[in-house]
Amino acid sequence: MSVRDVMQEVARRDHVWPFLMPSRGPRVDVSHSVILYIEGLSVSFDGFKALNNLNLYVNDGELRCLIGANGAGKTTLMDIITGKTQPDEGEVYFGRSIDLLGRSEAEIAELGIGRKFQKPTVFEAQTVYANLELAMKSDKRILPVLTSRLTPEKRERIDEILDTIGLSEQRALDAGSLSHGQKQWLEIGMLLIADPRVLLVDEPVAGMTAQETERTAQLLTSLAGERTVIVVEHDMEFVRSIARTVTVLHQGSVLAEGTMDQVQNNPDVIEVYLGEEQ
């Protein structure tokens, strides 16, 4: 892939790459342990209320799972957190003092909120290593990104990420030759290069083999602690394998929240969502 091809590919994509943004913004204040405060959030589209007075609080370093039927508001919530959509009402704070509303997607990515969409969007004609190298470059203009050299420290950082995502042996392969699961892990690695404080992950195991699903569970669990990981997922067995706290959305509001056992046994959840899972 030529320099021009890569530039066109970057321009084509419809979400923000944190590694193409300027330097980091203000540091987030998590002295009260909560990293995301969401209160009274409402938004309507053509008369349909996608979110309805939603309240959500996510602690720094936790792994939170969001579940709910199609139309429950999960994607809209992620869109608002990342600046893709603005709400009609409500508040969204990153830590105690950083108001996310009114900020652009690029600004929010730079603050330290990274988003992994369901469909992997790696540069398939580039090697696994080159994908991470593109994500590592410090000069964010396109040409320097593609032509500058890495320092030994940055090479060591890429090696660490390759080890974390389990792709050290695939470093020289073109990303297009990877399995679906491996592409998902590579894109997570590209986000990790930017060192996000919060990582939003949308249906990470859709289309994966059982072995890839197990590996993804291990990866996401290992990432929590140093950063906050919020996972939107429909696969209930996968949610059971990773979640300490599960939030159930229904008709744009929080229906229930707690451990997986608590959620599974909540009569309202059984009635409107889990149903045959019980």
C-alpha positions as CSV (number, residue, x, y, z in Angstrom):
1,M,0.0,0.0,0.0
2,S,1.4,3.4,-1.0
3,V,1.6,6.5,1.2
4,R,-1.3,7.9,-0.8
5,D,-3.3,4.8,-0.3
6,V,-2.8,4.9,3.4
7,M,-3.8,8.6,3.5
8,Q,-7.0,7.8,1.6
9,E,-7.8,4.9,3.9
10,V,-7.4,7.1,7.0
11,A,-9.7,9.7,5.4
12,R,-12.3,7.1,4.5
13,R,-12.8,5.7,8.0
14,D,-15.7,7.1,10.0
15,H,-14.2,6.9,13.5
16,V,-11.4,8.7,15.3
17,W,-8.0,7.2,15.5
18,P,-6.4,8.5,18.8
19,F,-2.9,8.2,17.4
20,L,-3.7,10.7,14.7
21,M,-4.7,13.3,17.3
22,P,-2.5,16.1,18.9
23,S,-0.9,15.6,22.3
24,R,-2.9,14.7,25.4
25,G,-5.3,17.0,27.1
26,P,-5.9,17.7,30.8
27,R,-5.4,14.8,33.2
28,V,-8.6,13.2,34.5
29,D,-9.3,13.6,38.2
30,V,-10.5,10.3,39.7
31,S,-10.0,11.2,43.4
32,H,-13.5,10.0,44.0
33,S,-12.8,6.7,42.2
34,V,-15.6,7.2,39.6
35,I,-14.2,7.8,36.1
36,L,-17.5,8.2,34.2
37,Y,-20.5,10.1,35.6
38,I,-23.6,10.0,33.5
39,E,-26.7,11.6,34.8
40,G,-30.2,12.3,33.4
41,L,-29.1,11.4,29.9
42,S,-31.9,11.6,27.3
43,V,-31.9,11.8,23.5
44,S,-34.6,11.3,20.9
45,F,-34.3,10.6,17.1
46,D,-37.4,11.3,15.0
47,G,-39.7,10.9,18.1
48,F,-38.0,7.7,19.3
49,K,-36.5,8.1,22.8
50,A,-33.2,6.3,22.4
51,L,-32.1,7.2,26.0
52,N,-34.5,8.1,28.7
53,N,-33.1,9.8,31.9
54,L,-30.3,7.3,32.0
55,N,-27.9,7.4,35.1
56,L,-24.7,5.4,35.0
57,Y,-21.5,5.5,37.2
58,V,-18.4,3.6,36.3
59,N,-15.5,3.2,38.6
60,D,-11.9,3.8,37.7
61,G,-10.2,0.5,36.7
62,E,-13.3,-1.7,36.6
63,L,-14.5,-4.0,33.8
64,R,-18.2,-3.2,33.2
65,C,-20.5,-5.1,30.9
66,L,-23.5,-3.5,29.3
67,I,-26.2,-5.7,28.0
68,G,-29.7,-5.2,26.6
69,A,-31.8,-6.1,23.6
70,N,-31.5,-4.3,20.3
71,G,-32.7,-0.8,20.7
72,A,-32.0,-0.7,24.4
73,G,-29.7,2.3,24.0
74,K,-26.2,0.7,24.2
75,T,-24.8,2.1,21.0
76,T,-26.3,5.6,21.5
77,L,-24.8,5.7,25.0
78,M,-21.3,4.8,23.5
79,D,-21.9,7.5,20.8
80,I,-22.6,10.2,23.4
81,I,-19.6,9.2,25.6
82,T,-17.3,9.5,22.5
83,G,-18.8,12.7,21.1
84,K,-20.4,11.2,18.1
85,T,-23.9,12.2,19.3
86,Q,-25.0,15.0,21.5
87,P,-27.9,14.4,24.0
88,D,-31.0,16.5,24.4
89,E,-30.5,16.5,28.2
90,G,-28.1,15.3,30.8
91,E,-24.5,15.4,32.0
92,V,-21.5,13.3,31.1
93,Y,-18.3,13.8,33.0
94,F,-14.9,12.1,32.7
95,G,-13.7,12.0,36.3
96,R,-14.8,14.8,38.6
97,S,-14.2,17.9,36.4
98,I,-14.0,17.1,32.6
99,D,-17.3,17.7,30.9
100,L,-17.5,15.6,27.7
101,L,-20.6,17.2,26.2
102,G,-19.9,19.6,23.4
103,R,-16.4,18.2,22.8
104,S,-15.5,16.7,19.5
105,E,-14.7,13.0,18.9
106,A,-11.0,14.0,18.5
107,E,-10.9,15.9,21.8
108,I,-12.5,13.1,23.7
109,A,-10.1,10.5,22.2
110,E,-7.2,12.7,23.2
111,L,-8.5,12.9,26.8
112,G,-8.0,9.2,27.0
113,I,-11.2,7.5,25.9
114,G,-10.7,4.9,23.1
115,R,-13.4,3.0,21.3
116,K,-13.2,-0.4,19.6
117,F,-16.1,-0.9,17.1
118,Q,-17.5,-4.4,16.4
119,K,-16.0,-4.6,12.9
120,P,-12.2,-4.5,13.0
121,T,-10.7,-1.7,10.9
122,V,-7.0,-2.4,10.7
123,F,-4.8,-1.6,7.7
124,E,-5.0,-5.0,6.1
125,A,-2.2,-4.4,3.5
126,Q,0.3,-3.5,6.2
127,T,2.0,-5.9,8.6
128,V,0.9,-6.4,12.1
129,Y,4.0,-4.6,13.3
130,A,3.4,-1.7,10.8
131,N,-0.1,-1.2,12.1
132,L,1.2,-0.7,15.6
133,E,4.0,1.4,14.3
134,L,1.5,3.7,12.6
135,A,-0.3,4.0,15.9
136,M,2.9,4.8,17.8
137,K,4.2,7.7,15.8
138,S,4.5,10.9,17.8
139,D,4.3,13.4,14.9
140,K,0.7,13.2,14.0
141,R,0.9,14.6,10.5
142,I,0.3,11.9,7.9
143,L,3.6,12.0,6.0
144,P,5.9,11.9,9.1
145,V,3.7,9.1,10.5
146,L,4.5,7.0,7.5
147,T,8.2,7.9,7.1
148,S,9.8,8.5,10.5
149,R,11.8,6.0,12.4
150,L,11.1,4.5,15.8
151,T,13.3,4.9,18.9
152,P,14.4,1.8,20.8
153,E,12.0,2.8,23.5
154,K,9.1,2.8,21.1
155,R,10.1,-0.5,19.6
156,E,10.1,-1.9,23.1
157,R,6.7,-0.5,23.6
158,I,5.4,-2.2,20.4
159,D,6.9,-5.5,21.5
160,E,5.1,-5.1,24.8
161,I,1.8,-4.5,23.0
162,L,2.4,-7.5,20.7
163,D,2.9,-9.7,23.7
164,T,-0.2,-8.3,25.5
165,I,-2.5,-9.0,22.5
166,G,-0.8,-12.4,21.7
167,L,0.5,-11.5,18.2
168,S,4.2,-11.6,18.7
169,E,4.6,-14.5,16.3
170,Q,2.4,-12.8,13.7
171,R,4.3,-9.5,13.7
172,A,5.6,-9.8,10.1
173,L,2.3,-11.0,8.6
174,D,0.0,-8.7,6.7
175,A,-3.0,-7.8,8.9
176,G,-5.3,-9.0,6.1
177,S,-4.1,-12.6,6.6
178,L,-5.1,-12.7,10.3
179,S,-8.2,-14.5,11.6
180,H,-11.2,-12.4,12.6
181,G,-10.2,-12.7,16.3
182,Q,-6.6,-11.7,15.6
183,K,-7.7,-8.6,13.8
184,Q,-9.8,-7.7,16.8
185,W,-6.9,-8.1,19.1
186,L,-4.7,-6.0,16.7
187,E,-7.1,-3.1,16.8
188,I,-7.2,-3.3,20.5
189,G,-3.4,-3.1,20.5
190,M,-3.6,0.0,18.2
191,L,-5.8,1.6,20.8
192,L,-3.6,0.5,23.7
193,I,-0.6,2.3,22.0
194,A,-2.4,5.6,22.8
195,D,-2.7,4.5,26.4
196,P,-6.4,5.2,26.9
197,R,-7.7,5.5,30.4
198,V,-11.2,4.2,29.3
199,L,-11.6,1.6,26.6
200,L,-15.1,1.0,25.1
201,V,-15.4,-2.3,23.3
202,D,-18.4,-3.2,21.2
203,E,-19.3,-6.8,20.8
204,P,-15.7,-8.1,20.8
205,V,-16.4,-11.8,20.4
206,A,-19.0,-11.7,17.6
207,G,-17.9,-14.2,14.9
208,M,-15.1,-15.6,17.0
209,T,-14.2,-19.3,17.6
210,A,-14.5,-20.7,21.1
211,Q,-10.7,-20.5,21.5
212,E,-10.6,-16.9,20.3
213,T,-13.5,-16.0,22.7
214,E,-11.6,-17.5,25.6
215,R,-8.4,-15.6,24.7
216,T,-10.4,-12.3,24.3
217,A,-11.9,-12.8,27.8
218,Q,-8.4,-13.2,29.2
219,L,-7.2,-10.1,27.3
220,L,-10.0,-7.8,28.4
221,T,-9.7,-9.0,32.0
222,S,-6.0,-8.3,32.0
223,L,-6.5,-4.8,30.7
224,A,-8.9,-3.8,33.6
225,G,-7.2,-2.3,36.6
226,E,-4.7,0.0,34.9
227,R,-7.6,1.2,32.7
228,T,-11.4,1.0,32.7
229,V,-12.9,-1.4,30.2
230,I,-16.6,-1.1,29.2
231,V,-17.8,-4.0,27.1
232,V,-21.1,-4.1,25.1
233,E,-22.0,-7.7,24.4
234,H,-24.8,-10.0,23.5
235,D,-23.0,-13.3,24.2
236,M,-24.2,-14.1,27.7
237,E,-21.7,-16.9,28.3
238,F,-18.9,-14.5,27.5
239,V,-20.4,-11.8,29.8
240,R,-20.6,-14.4,32.6
241,S,-16.9,-15.2,32.1
242,I,-15.6,-11.7,32.5
243,A,-18.1,-9.5,34.4
244,R,-18.0,-8.4,38.0
245,T,-20.6,-5.7,37.4
246,V,-23.3,-5.9,34.7
247,T,-25.6,-3.0,33.7
248,V,-28.8,-4.0,31.9
249,L,-30.3,-1.3,29.6
250,H,-34.0,-1.4,28.5
251,Q,-35.8,1.3,26.5
252,G,-33.0,3.8,27.1
253,S,-32.8,3.4,30.9
254,V,-30.9,1.3,33.4
255,L,-33.2,-1.6,34.2
256,A,-30.9,-3.4,36.6
257,E,-27.3,-3.5,37.8
258,G,-25.2,-5.8,39.9
259,T,-23.3,-9.1,39.7
260,M,-24.1,-11.5,37.0
261,D,-26.0,-13.7,39.5
262,Q,-28.0,-10.7,40.7
263,V,-28.9,-9.7,37.2
264,Q,-29.8,-13.2,36.1
265,N,-32.2,-13.6,39.0
266,N,-33.8,-10.1,38.7
267,P,-37.5,-10.7,37.7
268,D,-37.6,-7.6,35.5
269,V,-34.5,-8.7,33.6
270,I,-35.8,-12.2,33.1
271,E,-39.1,-10.8,31.8
272,V,-37.8,-8.2,29.3
273,Y,-34.4,-9.6,28.3
274,L,-32.9,-12.8,29.5
275,G,-36.0,-14.9,29.1
276,E,-34.8,-18.2,27.7
277,E,-31.4,-17.8,29.1
278,Q,-32.7,-18.9,32.5
